[in-house]
Amino acid sequence: MQNNKSTLSIHGRKDKLYRGANFPIYPSTTFAVEKSDDYDKFIGDEEEFYIYSRYSNPTVRNVEEKLAALENSEAATLFSSGMAAITTSILAFTKSGDHIVALRRLYGMTYRFLRDIAPRFGIETHFVEESELYAVDTKYPDAKIVYFETPINPTTECVSIRKVVKAARKTGALTFVDNTFASPINQNPLDLGVDVVLHSATKYIGGHSDIMAGAAVASKKLTREIQEGLKAFGGCINPIDAYMLDRSLKTLKVRIEQQNRSAQRLAEFFMRQRKVKRVLYPGLPSSKCYNTAKRQMTGFGGMLCIELGNLDEGKRFCDSLEVALNATSLGGVETLVSIPVLTSHIKMSPEELKAARVTEGMVRISVGIEDTDDLMLDFKKALEKIKA
Ligand SMILES: Cc1ncc(COP(=O)(O)O)c(C=O)c1O
């Protein structure tokens, strides 16, 4: 079997009935058995036996197999959203009295889930800086899960996956990484010893800003637990969305490669602009996390962050764009800009913003696949609208 990522994401299960180029959509919620005794197969955990689509479905399974292959894993589970994947996976491995150690700078809703909702079930989270993640074995030896993201939103700073795994392994804590910003093309945390990789598949994997989906990728053993959680919490994806994801996956590698190239050129372009105070992108050799990113990523990604003088300048810049859209979310074919203090980091206190390393003048850019020169011109004209 050819196992390059572009091939793996195109060729999954075959349509054996009609030899169609695409694996079909099975919209059925229920599947009949030939004989009543066949239900024994389900009890026996038979993988290729479908009875009810909240448990599993052939169209969904095809995409799960592709995602598992792209993350060099044995198995994967699809969900109706990234948050369904994240919350179900966390709850699948925790019980009352357990502790989680999490990076302080997380996607906002994940942070709020751990801060406000998980404690209602007796699960407490210590929010820490990267340096404490690297020493989790000595500082938090009882942690059940060590949870982090890399690159981090919105600053695109990177956490060393190897260092966290090394520390967590000493105590047997499970490591969870949200790999949404990198995508399975640019980073494979399971190869570095991580236990569970999470994705908001709404972003790069879907890639067209028209599918809500999530994924948890892990060994077969851990996936069994995650799937038990899925069955109970019910955040399953529907087969039509799963088919849309299958279609999106077929262009994932070419999209990501173009986004990597374009983001690199745009980061270098912004470095040359006087009105831009700071450019944050892991692919810039001047970036603090360049070496970490180089060690663990095969591409630096399509997310970058620029810092303008203040919030008014950020607004003027975003409101002047003609190609890029001023919208939250990321990972689509269209370039999006957003001001973190008005979107992902809204209503945070000055102390919280400081801890998140977010400033008022920051603009986050999710680079799409439009022509890079057109984007550059759009950004150049928008910068001209800012007073000198
Ligand atoms: C890094 C990250 N993780 C998880 C999520 C949640 O994903 P979803 O919106 O698909 O539930 C998001 C959404 O923006 C995100 O940016």
Ligand as a Chemical Component Dictionary entry (heavy atoms), coordinates in Angstrom:
data_LIG
# 
_chem_comp.id                   LIG 
_chem_comp.type                 NON-POLYMER 
_chem_comp.pdbx_formal_charge   0 
_chem_comp.three_letter_code    LIG 
# 
loop_
_chem_comp_atom.comp_id 
_chem_comp_atom.atom_id 
_chem_comp_atom.alt_atom_id 
_chem_comp_atom.type_symbol 
_chem_comp_atom.charge 
_chem_comp_atom.model_Cartn_x 
_chem_comp_atom.model_Cartn_y 
_chem_comp_atom.model_Cartn_z 
_chem_comp_atom.pdbx_ordinal 
LIG C1 C1 C 0 -7.938  25.071 18.438 1  
LIG C2 C2 C 0 -9.413  24.769 18.479 2  
LIG N1 N1 N 0 -9.825  23.649 19.081 3  
LIG C3 C3 C 0 -11.129 23.323 19.144 4  
LIG C4 C4 C 0 -12.107 24.148 18.615 5  
LIG C5 C5 C 0 -13.549 23.755 18.726 6  
LIG O1 O1 O 0 -13.967 23.216 17.504 7  
LIG P1 P1 P 0 -15.493 23.272 16.990 8  
LIG O2 O2 O 0 -15.830 24.711 16.760 9  
LIG O3 O3 O 0 -15.443 22.424 15.760 10 
LIG O4 O4 O 0 -16.330 22.671 18.067 11 
LIG C6 C6 C 0 -11.712 25.325 17.964 12 
LIG C7 C7 C 0 -12.730 26.216 17.381 13 
LIG O5 O5 O 0 -12.464 27.342 17.005 14 
LIG C8 C8 C 0 -10.331 25.645 17.902 15 
LIG O6 O6 O 0 -9.891  26.765 17.293 16 
# 
loop_
_chem_comp_bond.comp_id 
_chem_comp_bond.atom_id_1 
_chem_comp_bond.atom_id_2 
_chem_comp_bond.value_order 
_chem_comp_bond.pdbx_ordinal 
LIG C1 C2 SING 1  
LIG C2 N1 SING 2  
LIG C2 C8 DOUB 3  
LIG N1 C3 DOUB 4  
LIG C3 C4 SING 5  
LIG C4 C5 SING 6  
LIG C4 C6 DOUB 7  
LIG C5 O1 SING 8  
LIG O1 P1 SING 9  
LIG P1 O2 DOUB 10 
LIG P1 O3 SING 11 
LIG P1 O4 SING 12 
LIG C6 C7 SING 13 
LIG C6 C8 SING 14 
LIG C7 O5 DOUB 15 
LIG C8 O6 SING 16 
# 
